[in-house]
Amino acid sequence: MQTNTELLAQGPRIKVFVGEFGSGKTELAVNYAIQLRQLGHQTAVVDIDLVKPYFRTRENRALLEERGVTVVAPDRRLAHSDLPIMPEDLTRVLYQQEYQVVMDVGGGESAIVLGQLNRKFNDNPYQAWLVVNTRRPFTNTATAVVDVCRRIEQVSRLTVSGIVSNTNLAGETTVAQIREGLAVAEEAAGIIGVPIKWVVAPEWLADEVKTDYPLFVLKPYTHYPWME
């Protein structure tokens, strides 16, 4: 089974991925941007993970640029700093209507940096999607997911418009885990009053995941130190 590609570019062209640490936002943003570009869209991925220097979209700069995706991130010389420096070219891609823009936002309260962009978002419609991995301690129940959503909305000054169910344990992910995570995400979505936008499945399980929601098939691009 493949990603429902006809849905990738639907709605506002700016997609903002928010969520707790470890939810899988970066891998998802990388995949989403590459798939948009493969469909022929001029695409930019924006790294807004300015607080925690863990696994940021800019670590995949070469991979993305080789596939024709524009990477908007802090200056290369500051790539591993924790300075609250907004990426160069951010305003350009937000206002250039030909771009599909995918934004990878740091976990939890680090979404506060989005408050600086509030006026730009008022000028440019966006979709903010909460990425949920119920195998992480801060989002393992519907109540916890709702709390995370409300906190991120408060600090970012954005409105979450959907949930991406991204429950996984990397290479140990099972179909049962994806289903269990989706059940929690559905309960949280009902409380918040937003839809499930995507159910994410790794490519090796995609044919086994049966869902009425749009399916996003994830290819593992990011190379982590423990994979050495």
C-alpha positions in Angstrom: 0.0 0.0 0.0 1.2 3.5 -0.8 0.7 6.9 0.8 -2.6 8.6 -0.2 -0.5 10.9 -2.4 -3.4 12.9 -3.7 -4.0 14.2 -0.2 -0.4 15.4 0.4 -0.9 18.9 -1.0 -4.5 19.4 0.0 -5.5 22.4 2.0 -3.2 25.3 3.1 0.2 24.8 1.6 2.1 25.3 5.0 2.1 22.1 7.1 3.4 22.6 10.6 4.4 19.4 12.5 4.3 19.9 16.3 4.4 17.4 19.2 6.4 16.1 22.1 10.0 15.0 22.0 10.4 11.6 20.4 7.1 11.7 18.5 8.8 11.3 15.2 8.2 14.8 13.8 11.6 15.0 12.0 11.4 11.7 10.2 7.8 12.5 9.2 8.8 16.0 8.0 11.6 14.6 5.9 9.4 12.0 4.3 6.5 14.4 3.7 8.8 16.9 2.0 10.4 14.3 -0.2 7.0 12.9 -1.3 5.7 16.3 -2.1 8.7 17.0 -4.3 8.3 13.6 -6.0 4.8 14.7 -7.0 6.4 17.7 -8.7 5.7 20.4 -6.1 8.3 23.0 -5.3 8.9 22.1 -1.7 10.8 23.6 1.3 11.3 22.0 4.7 11.9 24.4 7.5 13.8 23.4 10.7 12.3 25.2 13.7 13.9 22.9 16.3 15.9 25.7 18.0 16.0 24.4 21.5 17.1 20.8 21.7 20.1 19.9 19.6 19.1 16.3 19.0 17.9 14.9 15.6 16.9 17.9 13.5 15.7 18.1 10.0 19.0 19.9 9.0 20.9 16.7 9.8 19.2 15.4 6.6 20.2 18.5 4.5 22.2 16.6 1.9 19.6 13.9 1.5 16.8 16.5 1.0 18.8 18.8 -1.3 19.8 15.8 -3.5 16.1 15.2 -4.0 15.4 18.8 -4.9 13.9 19.9 -1.5 14.9 23.4 -0.3 16.2 23.2 3.3 15.5 26.3 5.4 17.6 26.1 8.6 20.0 28.3 10.7 23.4 29.0 9.2 25.5 25.9 8.8 28.1 27.3 11.2 25.4 27.5 13.9 23.9 24.1 13.1 24.6 22.6 16.5 24.1 25.7 18.6 21.2 26.3 20.9 20.8 29.9 20.0 17.3 31.1 19.2 18.1 32.1 15.7 15.4 31.9 13.1 16.4 30.3 9.8 17.4 32.3 6.9 15.0 32.4 3.9 12.1 31.6 6.2 10.0 34.7 5.3 10.7 34.1 1.6 9.3 30.5 1.5 6.4 31.4 3.7 5.3 34.1 1.3 6.2 32.5 -2.0 2.9 30.9 -3.0 4.5 28.3 -5.3 6.2 26.6 -2.3 4.7 23.7 -0.4 6.2 24.3 3.1 6.8 21.6 5.7 7.8 22.8 9.1 9.6 20.6 11.7 9.0 22.2 15.1 10.9 21.3 18.3 9.2 19.2 21.0 7.0 20.5 23.8 7.4 24.1 24.9 10.1 24.7 22.3 7.1 25.5 20.0 7.2 28.9 21.8 9.5 30.1 19.0 6.5 29.9 16.6 5.0 32.9 18.5 7.5 35.0 16.7 5.9 34.0 13.4 2.3 34.8 14.4 1.9 37.7 12.0 3.4 35.7 9.2 0.9 32.9 9.9 -1.9 35.4 9.9 -0.9 36.3 6.3 -0.3 32.7 5.2 -2.9 30.0 6.1 -1.4 26.9 7.7 -2.2 23.4 8.9 -0.8 22.6 12.3 -0.7 18.8 13.0 0.0 17.2 16.3 2.2 14.2 15.9 1.4 11.5 18.5 3.5 8.5 19.4 1.7 6.7 22.3 4.9 4.7 23.0 6.3 7.8 24.5 5.7 8.6 28.2 4.1 12.1 27.8 1.5 11.0 25.2 0.6 7.4 26.2 -3.0 8.3 27.1 -5.7 10.4 25.5 -5.7 12.8 28.5 -1.9 13.3 28.1 -2.3 13.9 24.4 -4.9 16.5 25.0 -2.7 18.2 27.6 0.2 18.3 25.2 -2.0 19.8 22.5 -3.3 22.5 24.7 0.1 23.4 26.0 1.6 23.6 22.5 -1.3 25.7 21.3 -0.8 28.1 24.2 2.9 28.7 23.7 2.9 28.6 19.9 -0.2 30.7 19.4 -1.2 28.3 16.7 -4.4 26.2 16.4 -3.9 22.4 16.0 -6.2 21.3 13.1 -5.5 17.5 13.2 -3.7 14.6 14.7 -1.1 12.4 13.0 -1.1 9.0 14.6 2.6 8.0 14.5 2.9 5.3 17.2 6.1 3.3 16.6 9.1 1.7 18.2 11.3 2.2 15.2 12.4 -1.1 13.7 10.4 -3.0 16.4 7.1 -1.5 15.4 4.1 -3.9 15.1 0.7 -3.6 13.5 -0.8 -4.1 17.0 1.1 -1.1 18.3 -0.1 1.0 15.4 -3.7 0.0 16.1 -3.4 0.6 19.8 -1.9 4.0 19.3 -4.6 5.0 16.8 -7.3 4.1 19.4 -5.7 6.6 21.8 -5.3 9.2 19.1 -8.9 8.8 18.1 -10.1 9.4 21.7 -7.9 12.5 22.0 -9.0 13.8 18.7 -12.6 13.5 19.8 -11.9 15.5 22.9 -10.0 18.2 21.1 -12.5 18.3 18.2 -10.1 17.6 15.3 -9.8 14.8 12.8 -7.1 12.1 12.4 -5.2 13.5 9.4 -2.9 10.5 8.9 -2.0 7.1 10.2 1.7 6.5 9.8 3.1 3.1 9.0 6.6 2.0 8.2 7.0 0.8 4.7 7.6 -2.8 5.8 4.2 -2.9 7.5 2.2 -0.7 5.1 0.4 -3.6 3.4 -0.7 -5.0 6.8 -2.2 -1.8 8.2 -5.9 -1.5 7.5 -7.5 1.8 8.3 -10.3 4.1 7.1 -8.0 7.1 7.6 -5.4 8.3 5.1 -2.3 6.2 5.3 1.2 7.7 5.3 3.9 5.2 4.4 7.2 6.2 6.2 10.6 5.3 4.8 13.5 5.5 7.4 15.9 8.1 6.2 17.4 9.3 9.4 20.6 7.5 10.6 20.9 7.5 14.4 24.2 7.0 16.3 23.0 3.7 17.8 22.6 2.2 14.3 26.4 2.2 13.9 
